[in-house]
Amino acid sequence: MSLTSCHVHFSPSSDRIVYLSGSLLKTLKLAGKKTIQLKLGHESVTAAVKPIDRQGHHLYLSAGVRQTIRVPKPGSISYILGEENEIQLGPLIGVLTDGSRGSSESPFGARSGYIRQLLRTGERKAYFFAFTPRDVNWNQGTINGYFLNSSGSWYRKVVPLPDVVYNRLPSRQAETTSSIMSLRERFIRKGVPFFNWSFFNKSDVYKLLDQDIEALEHLPESVNNPRADKIKEMLEKHQFIYYKPTAGSLGAGIYRLTYHPKRGYFARYRKGDTNVLLRFTNFSSLMRMLETRHGSGLGRYVSQQGVRLIEIDGCPIDFRFHMHKNGENKWIPVGIGAKKAGRGSVTTHIKNGGQLLTPEQALSRVFGDQSDEVLQKAKDVSVKLSEAIERNFPHTLGELGLDIGIDKDGEVWMFEANAKPGRSIFSHPLLRAQGRESVSHILDHCMFLSKFTGQQGGEA
């Protein structure tokens, strides 16, 4: 199967005819063929082939053809040549999201900018569109998608079920509804690759990896829904632990619990815009405070071994590794941000007073001449951990956000893995190019999953 690229034009003819320039006929080995099977997504049509005298790789679709398989627009696009004179246009890539708070200018609310960037990146290689669960018509096998025109405005177009779906639904709650669970399963049954299946809970990843020898050496001890005696045991063993909700995000609800044999127990947490530090003379007082604040909600907490992270100015540093599958289906770290905790903060989240640095800026201040070596080790570990998660996860992955810590000995630890990582690290001026590269890798992985891979055979 070979991949090529050409320029699609629309012809007014109502017949089912495809006109191909001579060089494209030769590239696709269709010279002398009377008919071809033309595919877009999950639709196909048989059409007559006619040569046209024009230089370059050009393909003209009659109205009868493009309306049958619902080609969304003219322009440059990728093609693959299959067996039995079959040509597949595309790929047709759908980005699943939510538009409940959108407008005509920003149909997906705050996510519209990122989705616009995705569609722009793919516009000369693929038919990239966005859609919500409400836009799928399973009876007809179509989706009423959102496309971008040349001036950057959104418009709607009905297209077939796509070659691949990239899941960017923003809500954990929505993903657990029966309708969304059914939607994902229906795509799989239709043979549509669906990647980034769902958000992870904090405990999910540790359950996935609890038998994976390669990953375990980089995971701090973690216990899901620990009993009070287990929390006490971990505090005495590690001196401090993090106690956090399994489905939390942005540092909400996280406690740093500390034990000093002579001074008692301490709890540090964020309340509103303030960092709070409480001291307790005994363990039972600490537990009463947690139970008063959260009640039965503590059943959805995980306790995690504290690690003595590297520090700058007395403030801990951790790292977000934004991992992607590349066009060869290999994991690579595309974006890395170093996050310095705010003074007195439990976490390094920027909204809690944290500061964003490049990894080189952070590591050079701690490790000096050894910083490049430490960073390469962390990159290697991030790939190994991503491979381990994928190995033990039952669904297709294409992107991960790993929260990585480096201790003072240069050892690498993973605290969390996010299946739908945020993109805040790419706001740093020195990381914006990595942000653009991240978007390109989404396109590359969609091309891989839809089997639109190989050497680019021609230009539009």
Sine and cosine of phi, psi and omega as CSV:
sin_phi,cos_phi,sin_psi,cos_psi,sin_omega,cos_omega
0.00,0.00,0.82,-0.57,-0.05,-1.00
-0.92,-0.40,0.53,-0.85,-0.01,-1.00
-0.98,-0.22,0.69,-0.72,0.07,-1.00
-0.65,-0.76,0.06,-1.00,-0.03,-1.00
-0.64,-0.76,0.63,-0.78,0.05,-1.00
-0.42,-0.91,-0.01,-1.00,-0.03,-1.00
-0.96,-0.29,0.82,-0.57,0.00,-1.00
-1.00,-0.05,0.74,-0.67,0.09,-1.00
-0.86,-0.51,0.38,-0.92,0.05,-1.00
-0.97,-0.26,0.77,-0.64,0.05,-1.00
-0.96,-0.28,0.57,-0.82,-0.03,-1.00
-0.97,0.24,-0.16,0.99,-0.08,-1.00
-0.85,0.52,0.68,-0.73,0.01,-1.00
-1.00,0.08,-0.23,0.97,0.02,-1.00
-0.95,0.30,0.29,-0.96,0.03,-1.00
-1.00,-0.01,1.00,0.10,-0.07,-1.00
-0.77,-0.63,0.63,-0.77,0.12,-0.99
-0.87,-0.49,0.83,-0.55,0.03,-1.00
-0.98,-0.19,0.78,-0.62,-0.02,-1.00
-0.84,-0.55,0.66,-0.75,0.09,-1.00
-0.93,0.38,0.37,-0.93,-0.10,-1.00
-0.85,0.53,-0.69,0.72,-0.04,-1.00
-0.92,0.38,-0.54,0.84,0.03,-1.00
-0.95,0.30,-0.64,0.77,0.08,-1.00
-0.84,0.54,-0.66,0.75,-0.01,-1.00
-0.93,0.36,-0.71,0.71,0.00,-1.00
-0.86,0.51,-0.66,0.75,-0.05,-1.00
-1.00,0.01,0.09,1.00,0.07,-1.00
0.83,0.56,0.68,0.73,-0.03,-1.00
-0.93,-0.37,0.10,1.00,-0.01,-1.00
-0.85,0.52,0.77,-0.64,0.01,-1.00
1.00,0.04,-0.11,0.99,0.01,-1.00
-0.98,0.18,0.62,-0.79,-0.02,-1.00
-1.00,0.03,-0.59,0.81,-0.03,-1.00
-0.68,-0.73,0.35,-0.94,0.12,-0.99
-0.70,-0.72,0.34,-0.94,0.14,-0.99
-0.98,-0.20,0.88,-0.47,-0.04,-1.00
-0.95,-0.31,0.76,-0.65,-0.06,-1.00
-0.84,-0.54,0.57,-0.82,0.22,-0.98
-0.66,-0.75,0.86,-0.51,-0.06,-1.00
0.82,0.57,-0.82,-0.57,-0.04,-1.00
-0.97,-0.25,0.40,0.92,0.10,-0.99
-0.90,-0.44,0.47,-0.88,0.07,-1.00
-0.55,-0.83,0.35,-0.94,0.01,-1.00
-0.51,-0.86,0.58,-0.81,0.11,-0.99
-1.00,-0.05,0.76,-0.65,-0.07,-1.00
-0.68,-0.74,0.48,-0.88,0.09,-1.00
-0.96,0.29,0.53,-0.85,0.01,-1.00
-0.96,-0.29,0.75,-0.66,0.08,-1.00
-0.71,-0.71,0.72,-0.69,0.03,-1.00
-0.97,0.23,0.44,-0.90,0.06,-1.00
-0.71,-0.71,0.63,-0.78,-0.07,-1.00
-1.00,0.09,1.00,-0.09,0.03,-1.00
-0.41,-0.91,0.66,-0.75,0.03,-1.00
-0.95,0.30,0.52,-0.85,0.05,-1.00
1.00,0.01,-0.03,-1.00,-0.04,-1.00
-0.99,-0.13,0.98,-0.20,-0.05,-1.00
-0.75,-0.66,0.59,-0.81,0.00,-1.00
-0.69,-0.72,0.80,-0.60,-0.01,-1.00
-0.94,-0.35,0.82,-0.57,0.00,-1.00
-0.97,-0.25,0.82,-0.57,0.08,-1.00
-0.93,0.36,0.32,-0.95,0.02,-1.00
-0.86,0.51,-0.60,0.80,-0.01,-1.00
-0.88,0.47,-0.58,0.81,0.01,-1.00
-0.97,0.23,-0.79,0.61,-0.14,-0.99
-0.93,0.37,-0.50,0.87,0.03,-1.00
-0.97,0.26,-0.49,0.87,0.01,-1.00
-0.94,0.35,-0.71,0.70,-0.03,-1.00
-0.98,-0.19,0.06,1.00,0.16,-0.99
0.88,0.47,0.77,0.63,0.08,-1.00
-0.92,0.40,0.83,-0.56,-0.19,-0.98
-0.96,0.26,-0.52,0.86,-0.07,-1.00
-0.23,-0.97,0.35,-0.94,0.11,-0.99
-0.98,0.20,0.11,-0.99,0.05,-1.00
0.81,-0.59,-0.03,-1.00,-0.03,-1.00
-0.95,0.32,0.66,-0.75,-0.08,-1.00
-0.40,-0.92,0.36,-0.93,0.07,-1.00
-1.00,0.03,0.44,-0.90,0.06,-1.00
-0.67,-0.74,0.50,-0.86,0.23,-0.97
-0.82,-0.58,0.56,-0.83,0.03,-1.00
-0.99,-0.16,0.88,-0.47,0.04,-1.00
-1.00,-0.09,-0.39,-0.92,0.02,-1.00
-1.00,0.02,0.27,-0.96,0.08,-1.00
0.82,0.58,0.74,0.67,0.07,-1.00
0.85,0.53,0.59,0.81,-0.01,-1.00
-0.98,-0.18,0.77,-0.64,0.10,-0.99
-0.89,-0.45,0.77,-0.64,0.05,-1.00
-0.93,-0.36,0.83,-0.56,0.05,-1.00
-0.99,0.10,0.45,-0.89,0.14,-0.99
0.72,-0.70,-0.59,-0.81,-0.01,1.00
-0.95,0.31,0.33,-0.94,0.10,-1.00
-0.99,-0.10,0.92,-0.38,-0.14,-0.99
-0.89,-0.45,0.83,-0.56,0.03,-1.00
-0.96,-0.29,0.73,-0.68,0.10,-1.00
-0.97,-0.24,0.92,-0.39,-0.03,-1.00
-1.00,0.07,0.82,-0.57,0.00,-1.00
-0.52,-0.86,-0.31,-0.95,-0.06,-1.00
-0.76,-0.65,0.71,-0.71,-0.02,-1.00
-0.89,-0.45,0.41,0.91,-0.13,-0.99
-0.91,0.42,-0.42,0.91,-0.04,-1.00
-0.90,-0.43,0.38,0.92,-0.10,-0.99
-1.00,0.00,0.10,-0.99,0.08,-1.00
-0.75,-0.67,0.03,-1.00,-0.01,-1.00
-0.91,0.42,-0.54,0.84,0.03,-1.00
-0.98,0.17,-0.55,0.84,-0.02,-1.00
-0.74,-0.67,0.97,0.23,-0.15,-0.99
-0.91,0.42,-0.26,0.97,-0.03,-1.00
-0.87,-0.49,0.49,0.87,0.05,-1.00
0.86,0.51,-0.69,-0.72,-0.07,-1.00
-0.91,0.42,-0.33,0.94,-0.01,-1.00
-0.99,0.12,-0.13,0.99,-0.10,-1.00
-0.87,0.50,-0.61,0.79,-0.03,-1.00
-0.89,0.45,-0.70,0.72,0.00,-1.00
-0.92,0.39,-0.67,0.74,0.00,-1.00
-0.91,0.40,-0.62,0.78,0.07,-1.00
-0.86,0.51,-0.66,0.75,0.02,-1.00
-0.89,0.46,-0.67,0.74,0.05,-1.00
-0.86,0.51,-0.76,0.65,-0.05,-1.00
-0.90,0.44,-0.62,0.79,0.03,-1.00
-0.91,0.42,-0.65,0.76,-0.02,-1.00
-0.89,0.45,-0.59,0.81,-0.07,-1.00
-1.00,-0.03,0.05,1.00,-0.25,-0.97
-0.93,0.36,-0.38,0.92,0.01,-1.00
-0.98,-0.18,-0.02,1.00,-0.02,-1.00
-0.88,-0.48,-0.45,0.89,-0.17,-0.99
-0.54,-0.84,0.28,-0.96,0.20,-0.98
-1.00,-0.06,0.99,-0.15,-0.10,-0.99
-0.97,-0.23,0.79,-0.61,0.02,-1.00
-0.60,-0.80,0.26,-0.97,0.05,-1.00
-0.90,-0.44,0.43,-0.90,0.02,-1.00
-0.39,-0.92,0.29,-0.96,0.07,-1.00
-0.92,-0.39,0.25,-0.97,0.01,-1.00
-0.83,0.55,-0.49,0.87,-0.03,-1.00
-0.95,0.30,-0.24,0.97,-0.09,-1.00
-1.00,0.02,-0.05,1.00,-0.05,-1.00
-1.00,-0.01,0.77,-0.63,0.10,-1.00
-0.92,-0.38,0.99,-0.12,-0.08,-1.00
-0.93,0.37,-0.52,0.85,-0.01,-1.00
-0.89,0.45,-0.65,0.76,-0.01,-1.00
-1.00,-0.05,-0.20,0.98,-0.05,-1.00
0.93,0.38,0.65,0.76,-0.04,-1.00
-0.73,-0.68,0.25,-0.97,0.09,-1.00
-0.71,-0.70,0.72,-0.69,0.09,-1.00
-1.00,0.03,1.00,0.02,-0.18,-0.98
-1.00,0.00,0.24,-0.97,0.08,-1.00
-0.97,-0.23,0.84,-0.54,0.05,-1.00
-0.89,-0.46,0.24,-0.97,0.10,-1.00
-0.94,-0.33,0.69,-0.72,0.11,-0.99
-1.00,-0.01,-0.01,-1.00,-0.12,-0.99
-0.90,0.43,-0.40,0.92,0.02,-1.00
-1.00,-0.03,0.03,1.00,0.06,-1.00
1.00,0.00,0.15,0.99,0.03,-1.00
-1.00,-0.02,0.48,-0.87,0.00,-1.00
-0.99,0.11,0.60,-0.80,0.16,-0.99
-0.59,-0.81,0.34,-0.94,-0.04,-1.00
-0.98,-0.21,0.57,-0.82,0.03,-1.00
-0.48,-0.88,0.72,-0.69,0.05,-1.00
-0.99,0.12,0.80,-0.60,-0.02,-1.00
-0.75,-0.66,0.26,-0.97,0.06,-1.00
-0.93,0.37,0.15,-0.99,0.15,-0.99
-0.84,0.54,0.66,-0.75,-0.18,-0.98
-0.99,0.17,0.05,-1.00,0.06,-1.00
-0.98,0.18,-0.44,0.90,-0.04,-1.00
-0.36,-0.93,0.51,-0.86,0.05,-1.00
-0.84,-0.53,0.78,-0.63,0.11,-0.99
-0.98,-0.21,0.89,-0.45,-0.11,-0.99
-1.00,0.05,0.92,-0.39,0.12,-0.99
-0.83,-0.55,0.56,0.83,0.13,-0.99
-0.85,0.52,0.75,-0.66,-0.18,-0.98
-1.00,0.01,-0.10,0.99,-0.18,-0.98
-0.89,-0.46,0.81,-0.58,0.12,-0.99
-0.87,0.49,-0.64,0.76,-0.06,-1.00
-0.90,0.44,-0.69,0.72,-0.02,-1.00
-0.89,0.45,-0.58,0.81,-0.08,-1.00
-0.93,0.37,-0.34,0.94,-0.03,-1.00
-1.00,-0.06,0.01,1.00,0.03,-1.00
-0.96,0.29,0.44,-0.90,-0.04,-1.00
-0.90,0.45,-0.55,0.84,-0.04,-1.00
-0.92,0.38,-0.65,0.76,0.01,-1.00
-0.95,0.30,-0.63,0.77,0.05,-1.00
-0.87,0.49,-0.65,0.76,0.04,-1.00
-0.92,0.40,-0.66,0.76,-0.02,-1.00
-0.87,0.50,-0.71,0.71,0.01,-1.00
-0.88,0.48,-0.71,0.70,-0.03,-1.00
-0.90,0.44,-0.58,0.82,-0.02,-1.00
-0.93,0.37,-0.62,0.78,0.08,-1.00
-0.87,0.50,-0.70,0.72,-0.02,-1.00
-0.89,0.45,-0.69,0.72,0.00,-1.00
-0.89,0.46,-0.51,0.86,0.03,-1.00
-0.99,0.16,-0.01,1.00,0.00,-1.00
0.99,0.17,0.39,0.92,0.01,-1.00
-0.99,-0.14,0.92,-0.40,0.08,-1.00
-0.84,0.54,0.70,-0.71,-0.09,-1.00
-0.75,-0.66,0.94,-0.34,-0.09,-1.00
-0.90,-0.44,0.39,-0.92,-0.23,-0.97
0.91,0.41,0.91,0.41,-0.16,-0.99
-0.82,0.57,-0.73,0.68,-0.07,-1.00
-0.26,-0.97,0.22,-0.98,0.16,-0.99
-0.89,0.46,0.48,-0.87,0.20,-0.98
-1.00,-0.02,0.59,-0.81,0.35,-0.94
-1.00,0.09,0.40,-0.92,-0.07,-1.00
-0.86,0.52,-0.57,0.82,-0.03,-1.00
-0.98,0.21,-0.37,0.93,-0.06,-1.00
-0.84,0.54,-0.73,0.68,-0.12,-0.99
-0.91,0.41,-0.62,0.79,-0.01,-1.00
-0.94,0.34,-0.54,0.84,0.11,-0.99
-0.92,0.40,-0.66,0.75,0.01,-1.00
-0.87,0.49,-0.62,0.78,-0.19,-0.98
-0.98,-0.22,0.07,1.00,-0.15,-0.99
-0.93,0.36,-0.17,0.98,0.08,-1.00
-0.89,-0.45,0.13,0.99,-0.06,-1.00
-1.00,-0.09,0.97,-0.25,-0.13,-0.99
-0.86,0.51,-0.65,0.76,-0.04,-1.00
-0.90,0.45,-0.59,0.80,-0.05,-1.00
-0.99,0.14,-0.57,0.83,-0.18,-0.98
-0.86,0.50,-0.53,0.85,-0.04,-1.00
-0.92,0.39,-0.24,0.97,0.00,-1.00
-0.94,-0.34,0.19,0.98,-0.03,-1.00
-0.94,-0.35,0.80,-0.60,0.13,-0.99
-0.93,0.38,0.44,-0.90,0.03,-1.00
-0.85,0.53,0.77,-0.63,0.00,-1.00
-0.70,-0.71,0.66,-0.75,0.00,-1.00
-0.77,-0.64,0.83,-0.56,0.01,-1.00
-0.99,0.13,0.69,-0.73,0.02,-1.00
0.72,0.70,0.86,0.51,-0.08,-1.00
-0.96,0.28,0.58,-0.82,0.16,-0.99
-0.95,0.31,0.31,-0.95,-0.04,-1.00
-0.84,0.54,-0.66,0.75,-0.04,-1.00
-0.91,0.41,-0.50,0.87,0.05,-1.00
-0.95,0.32,-0.65,0.76,0.05,-1.00
-0.86,0.51,-0.70,0.71,0.00,-1.00
-0.89,0.46,-0.68,0.73,0.01,-1.00
-0.88,0.47,-0.69,0.72,0.00,-1.00
-0.92,0.40,-0.60,0.80,0.04,-1.00
-0.90,0.44,-0.67,0.74,-0.01,-1.00
-0.94,0.35,-0.51,0.86,-0.01,-1.00
-0.98,0.20,-0.68,0.74,-0.13,-0.99
-0.95,-0.31,-0.12,0.99,-0.06,-1.00
0.96,0.29,-0.60,0.80,0.13,-0.99
-0.55,-0.84,0.47,-0.88,0.02,-1.00
-0.66,-0.75,0.31,-0.95,0.19,-0.98
-0.97,-0.26,0.70,-0.71,-0.05,-1.00
-0.85,-0.53,0.93,-0.38,-0.21,-0.98
-0.58,-0.81,0.47,-0.88,0.00,-1.00
-0.93,0.36,0.64,-0.77,-0.07,-1.00
-0.92,0.40,-0.49,0.87,-0.05,-1.00
-0.94,-0.35,0.37,0.93,-0.04,-1.00
-0.98,0.20,0.21,-0.98,0.10,-1.00
-0.47,-0.88,0.38,-0.92,0.04,-1.00
0.85,0.52,0.43,0.90,0.09,-1.00
0.99,0.15,0.07,1.00,-0.05,-1.00
-0.93,0.37,0.74,-0.67,0.11,-0.99
0.98,0.21,0.19,0.98,-0.03,-1.00
-1.00,0.01,0.67,-0.74,0.08,-1.00
-0.89,-0.46,0.62,-0.78,0.25,-0.97
-0.97,-0.26,0.91,-0.41,-0.03,-1.00
-0.97,-0.26,0.74,-0.68,-0.09,-1.00
-0.78,-0.63,0.56,-0.83,0.04,-1.00
-0.82,-0.57,0.84,-0.54,0.14,-0.99
-0.91,-0.41,0.88,-0.48,-0.07,-1.00
-0.78,0.62,-0.56,0.83,-0.07,-1.00
-0.99,-0.14,-0.28,0.96,-0.11,-0.99
-0.92,-0.40,-0.20,0.98,0.04,-1.00
0.98,-0.22,-0.49,-0.87,-0.11,-0.99
-0.91,-0.41,0.58,-0.81,-0.02,-1.00
-0.77,-0.64,0.59,-0.81,0.08,-1.00
-0.80,-0.61,0.83,-0.56,0.05,-1.00
-0.90,-0.43,0.74,-0.68,0.00,-1.00
-0.38,-0.92,0.14,-0.99,-0.03,-1.00
-0.97,-0.23,0.77,-0.63,0.08,-1.00
-0.79,-0.61,0.94,-0.35,-0.10,-0.99
0.89,0.45,-0.84,-0.54,0.02,-1.00
-0.98,-0.22,0.27,0.96,-0.12,-0.99
-0.87,-0.49,0.64,-0.77,0.14,-0.99
-1.00,0.04,0.79,-0.61,-0.08,-1.00
-0.93,-0.37,0.66,-0.75,0.10,-0.99
-0.78,-0.63,0.87,-0.50,0.00,-1.00
-0.89,-0.46,0.57,-0.82,0.05,-1.00
-0.89,-0.45,0.64,-0.77,0.01,-1.00
-0.78,-0.62,0.67,-0.74,-0.02,-1.00
-0.97,0.25,-0.40,0.92,0.02,-1.00
-0.61,-0.79,0.29,-0.96,-0.09,-1.00
-0.91,0.41,-0.61,0.79,-0.04,-1.00
-0.89,0.45,-0.55,0.83,0.05,-1.00
-0.91,0.41,-0.64,0.77,0.05,-1.00
-0.87,0.49,-0.72,0.70,-0.03,-1.00
-0.92,0.40,-0.57,0.82,0.03,-1.00
-0.89,0.46,-0.64,0.77,0.02,-1.00
-0.88,0.47,-0.71,0.70,-0.02,-1.00
-0.90,0.43,-0.66,0.75,0.00,-1.00
-0.92,0.38,-0.59,0.81,0.04,-1.00
-0.91,0.42,-0.65,0.76,-0.05,-1.00
-0.97,0.26,-0.52,0.85,-0.17,-0.99
-0.80,-0.59,-0.31,0.95,0.04,-1.00
0.81,0.58,-0.77,-0.64,-0.04,-1.00
-0.93,0.37,-0.25,0.97,0.03,-1.00
-0.88,0.47,-0.32,0.95,0.03,-1.00
-0.91,0.42,-0.33,0.94,0.07,-1.00
-0.91,0.41,-0.22,0.97,0.02,-1.00
-0.95,-0.32,0.47,0.88,0.01,-1.00
-0.95,-0.33,0.38,-0.93,0.09,-1.00
-0.78,-0.62,0.63,-0.78,0.09,-1.00
-0.96,-0.27,0.67,-0.74,-0.12,-0.99
-0.71,-0.70,0.73,-0.69,0.05,-1.00
-0.76,0.65,0.74,-0.67,0.10,-0.99
-0.98,0.21,0.61,-0.79,0.04,-1.00
-0.86,-0.50,0.72,-0.70,0.01,-1.00
-0.97,0.24,1.00,-0.09,-0.06,-1.00
-0.97,0.25,0.36,-0.93,0.18,-0.98
-0.86,0.51,0.45,-0.90,-0.06,-1.00
-0.73,-0.68,0.45,-0.89,0.20,-0.98
-0.79,-0.61,0.80,-0.60,-0.02,-1.00
0.83,0.56,0.57,0.82,0.01,-1.00
0.97,0.23,0.14,0.99,-0.02,-1.00
-0.92,-0.39,0.76,-0.65,-0.03,-1.00
-0.90,0.44,0.46,-0.89,0.04,-1.00
-0.85,-0.52,0.73,-0.68,0.26,-0.97
-0.76,-0.66,0.01,-1.00,-0.19,-0.98
-0.73,-0.69,0.62,-0.78,0.18,-0.98
-0.97,-0.25,0.89,-0.46,0.10,-0.99
-0.98,-0.18,0.92,-0.40,0.03,-1.00
-1.00,-0.04,0.96,-0.27,-0.11,-0.99
-0.99,-0.13,0.60,-0.80,0.05,-1.00
-0.71,-0.70,0.48,-0.87,0.31,-0.95
-0.98,0.20,0.70,-0.72,0.07,-1.00
-1.00,-0.05,-0.13,-0.99,-0.06,-1.00
-0.93,0.37,-0.17,0.99,0.06,-1.00
-0.96,-0.27,0.24,0.97,0.06,-1.00
0.93,0.37,0.48,0.88,0.04,-1.00
-0.95,-0.32,0.58,-0.81,0.04,-1.00
-0.98,0.19,0.71,-0.70,0.11,-0.99
-0.61,-0.79,0.54,-0.84,0.11,-0.99
-0.99,0.17,0.91,-0.42,-0.06,-1.00
-1.00,-0.07,-0.65,0.76,0.01,-1.00
-0.77,-0.64,0.70,-0.72,0.03,-1.00
-0.73,-0.68,0.84,-0.54,0.07,-1.00
-0.88,-0.48,0.67,-0.74,0.10,-1.00
-0.99,-0.15,0.75,-0.67,-0.05,-1.00
-0.88,-0.47,0.88,-0.47,0.03,-1.00
-1.00,-0.08,0.81,-0.59,-0.05,-1.00
-0.91,0.41,0.53,-0.85,0.16,-0.99
-0.94,0.34,0.40,-0.92,-0.01,-1.00
-0.85,0.53,0.86,-0.52,0.04,-1.00
0.98,0.17,0.09,1.00,-0.05,-1.00
-1.00,0.06,0.52,-0.85,0.06,-1.00
-0.95,0.32,-0.58,0.82,-0.11,-0.99
-0.82,-0.57,0.14,-0.99,0.02,-1.00
-1.00,-0.10,0.18,0.98,-0.04,-1.00
-0.86,0.50,0.68,-0.73,-0.09,-1.00
-0.87,0.49,-0.62,0.78,-0.06,-1.00
-0.94,0.35,-0.26,0.96,0.05,-1.00
-0.99,-0.15,0.36,0.93,0.06,-1.00
0.99,-0.15,0.10,1.00,0.00,-1.00
-0.96,0.29,0.25,-0.97,0.00,-1.00
-0.82,-0.57,0.67,-0.74,-0.02,-1.00
-0.99,-0.12,0.77,-0.64,0.03,-1.00
-0.78,-0.63,0.26,-0.97,0.19,-0.98
-0.98,0.20,0.41,-0.91,0.01,-1.00
-0.89,0.47,-0.55,0.84,0.02,-1.00
-0.91,0.42,-0.66,0.75,0.03,-1.00
-0.87,0.49,-0.69,0.73,-0.06,-1.00
-0.95,0.31,-0.77,0.64,-0.14,-0.99
-0.94,0.34,-0.54,0.84,-0.02,-1.00
-0.91,0.41,-0.50,0.86,0.01,-1.00
-0.96,0.27,-0.35,0.94,-0.03,-1.00
-0.98,-0.20,-0.72,0.69,-0.14,-0.99
-0.96,-0.29,-0.10,1.00,0.06,-1.00
0.84,0.54,-0.82,-0.57,-0.07,-1.00
-0.91,0.42,-0.34,0.94,-0.01,-1.00
-1.00,0.04,0.03,1.00,-0.15,-0.99
-0.90,0.45,-0.63,0.78,0.01,-1.00
-0.89,0.45,-0.65,0.76,0.00,-1.00
-0.91,0.41,-0.66,0.75,0.01,-1.00
-0.91,0.42,-0.67,0.75,0.00,-1.00
-0.90,0.43,-0.67,0.74,0.02,-1.00
-0.89,0.45,-0.63,0.77,0.05,-1.00
-0.87,0.49,-0.69,0.73,0.00,-1.00
-0.90,0.44,-0.62,0.79,0.05,-1.00
-0.89,0.45,-0.70,0.71,0.00,-1.00
-0.88,0.47,-0.67,0.75,0.01,-1.00
-0.91,0.40,-0.63,0.78,-0.01,-1.00
-0.89,0.46,-0.61,0.80,0.06,-1.00
-0.92,0.39,-0.70,0.71,0.00,-1.00
-0.88,0.48,-0.67,0.75,0.01,-1.00
-0.93,0.37,-0.65,0.76,0.03,-1.00
-0.89,0.46,-0.66,0.75,0.04,-1.00
-0.90,0.44,-0.61,0.79,0.01,-1.00
-0.92,0.39,-0.66,0.75,0.03,-1.00
-0.89,0.46,-0.73,0.69,0.00,-1.00
-0.88,0.47,-0.64,0.77,-0.02,-1.00
-0.88,0.48,-0.53,0.85,-0.10,-0.99
-0.96,-0.27,-0.02,1.00,-0.04,-1.00
-0.98,-0.18,0.71,-0.70,-0.14,-0.99
-0.98,0.18,-0.10,1.00,-0.06,-1.00
-0.85,-0.53,0.18,-0.98,-0.07,-1.00
-0.97,0.25,0.74,-0.67,0.05,-1.00
-0.90,-0.44,0.46,-0.89,0.07,-1.00
-0.66,-0.75,-0.21,0.98,-0.07,-1.00
-0.41,-0.91,0.59,-0.81,0.03,-1.00
-0.59,-0.81,0.54,-0.84,0.18,-0.98
-0.92,-0.39,0.91,-0.42,-0.02,-1.00
-0.97,-0.23,0.80,-0.60,0.13,-0.99
-1.00,-0.01,0.94,-0.34,-0.16,-0.99
-0.92,-0.38,0.67,-0.75,0.13,-0.99
-0.89,-0.46,0.53,-0.85,0.09,-1.00
-0.85,-0.53,0.82,-0.57,-0.03,-1.00
-1.00,0.03,0.01,-1.00,-0.14,-0.99
-0.93,0.36,-0.25,0.97,0.08,-1.00
-1.00,-0.03,0.03,1.00,-0.02,-1.00
0.99,0.13,0.17,0.99,0.07,-1.00
-0.97,0.23,0.53,-0.85,-0.12,-0.99
-0.95,-0.31,0.73,-0.69,-0.02,-1.00
-0.78,-0.62,0.58,-0.81,0.13,-0.99
-0.95,-0.32,0.82,-0.57,0.00,-1.00
-1.00,-0.09,-0.63,0.78,-0.03,-1.00
-0.53,-0.85,0.39,-0.92,0.17,-0.98
-0.77,-0.64,0.72,-0.70,-0.02,-1.00
-0.90,-0.44,0.80,-0.60,-0.02,-1.00
-0.98,0.18,-0.33,0.94,0.06,-1.00
-0.75,-0.66,0.95,0.30,-0.14,-0.99
-0.90,0.43,0.59,-0.81,0.15,-0.99
-0.94,0.35,0.13,-0.99,-0.11,-0.99
-0.85,-0.52,0.39,0.92,-0.10,-1.00
-0.91,0.42,-0.48,0.88,-0.02,-1.00
-0.90,0.44,-0.42,0.91,-0.06,-1.00
-0.98,0.21,0.00,1.00,0.08,-1.00
-0.98,0.20,-0.30,0.96,0.03,-1.00
-0.92,0.39,0.73,-0.68,-0.05,-1.00
-0.81,0.59,-0.56,0.83,-0.03,-1.00
-0.99,0.10,-0.05,1.00,0.00,-1.00
-0.91,-0.41,0.07,1.00,-0.04,-1.00
-0.91,0.40,-0.59,0.81,0.04,-1.00
-0.90,0.44,-0.59,0.80,0.07,-1.00
-0.91,0.41,-0.55,0.84,0.06,-1.00
-0.89,0.45,-0.66,0.75,0.05,-1.00
-0.92,0.38,-0.62,0.79,0.03,-1.00
-0.90,0.43,-0.59,0.80,0.05,-1.00
-0.86,0.51,-0.70,0.71,0.01,-1.00
-0.90,0.44,-0.66,0.75,0.02,-1.00
-0.88,0.47,-0.56,0.83,0.00,-1.00
-0.95,0.32,-0.50,0.86,0.11,-0.99
-0.88,0.47,-0.72,0.69,0.04,-1.00
-0.87,0.50,-0.72,0.70,-0.03,-1.00
-0.87,0.50,-0.65,0.76,-0.03,-1.00
-0.95,0.32,-0.58,0.81,0.09,-1.00
-0.89,0.46,-0.65,0.76,0.05,-1.00
-0.88,0.47,-0.66,0.75,0.00,-1.00
-0.90,0.43,-0.75,0.66,-0.06,-1.00
-0.90,0.43,-0.50,0.87,0.00,-1.00
-1.00,-0.01,0.11,0.99,0.04,-1.00
0.93,0.37,0.32,0.95,0.11,-0.99
-1.00,0.01,0.94,0.34,-0.05,-1.00
-0.80,-0.60,0.25,-0.97,0.02,-1.00
0.86,-0.51,-0.06,-1.00,-0.04,-1.00
-0.96,0.29,0.73,-0.68,0.04,-1.00
-0.93,0.37,0.87,-0.49,-0.18,-0.98
-1.00,0.00,-0.25,0.97,-0.02,-1.00
-0.15,-0.99,0.22,-0.98,-0.06,-1.00
-0.87,-0.49,0.53,-0.85,0.04,-1.00
-0.96,0.28,0.00,0.00,0.00,0.00
